Amino acid sequence: MSEHANLLSKYQDLFRCPICFSPMETAHSQSLVCRRRHCFDIARQGYVNLSVRPVHTLYDKRLFASRRILGRSGFFDPLYDILCKKIVKAGRAENQRIRLLDAGCGEGTHLHRMQETIRRDFGMELLGVGVDLSKDGIRLASREYPNAIWCVADLAHCPFAPSSFDCIVNMLSPSNYAGFRRMLTDDGALIKVIPGKDYLKEWRELIHGGTGKPSYSNDRTVSRFQEHFKLVEADRVRYRYALDDTLIQPLLRMTPLSWGVAEERLQQALDRNLKEITVDLTILVGRT
Ligand SMILES: [Zn+2]
């Protein structure tokens, strides 16, 4: 049995049918089936597709490939270090694996790096589950990161049982707060990462400079978070990251900031050869 299929059957209790909400179990390492026989195939690469309808997403393979390059370069490492401390703090009693959901995991590098960091710094194994709307993203994740469970799913049709996770990480990705509440244990934590006002500011200035575009504020996102969760911690992580030539294109491609910007303008910005970029993120920790 593949490592993926092993994990899926070991943790099949995490799942519930996104159509009729009844419990599910794995069948012959090939599918997840509910009591009413709704059946979801486990792909050859090891992920399971639990989406109930096709979803259009603007996130394509090129964007995911770019995020992977940045994620592996160390771009987010200072963030991972802080996140992992918070995840471990949010975890459960000793000897139990922390169950972590990465909601909007994309191509999976964030979750993988967090699992590695927690193993290295805390000697703990973490059950990681990554979920994303994008099949392209999940396919990339499952191909290279066999130590986690990967699912294509829409949290509006949630495929996880109530109280399944000790911690949910939601990084630079939209939230489904009602779904998060349902999936967290009573003392579980939601950790949401949002851009701060200086996030990628050099890049922003290059592509929008002089167009009078107002500066970004995350106040509204924080208020929305507080409408659904009790905000117990808010930390700002801000650092500058040195870019070499191999990272400039991926940086450009990884962010929706570049969407809708004329190719000519992007090219001009690229030609400026940025040497350093500011990473400015806010980490919100919420309890139910
Ligand atoms: Zn069902």
Boltz pocket constraint, residues with backbone or C-beta under 6 A from the ligand:
constraints:
  - pocket:
      binder: B
      contacts: [[A, 17], [A, 18], [A, 19], [A, 20], [A, 21], [A, 22], [A, 34], [A, 35], [A, 36], [A, 37], [A, 38]]
      max_distance: 6.0
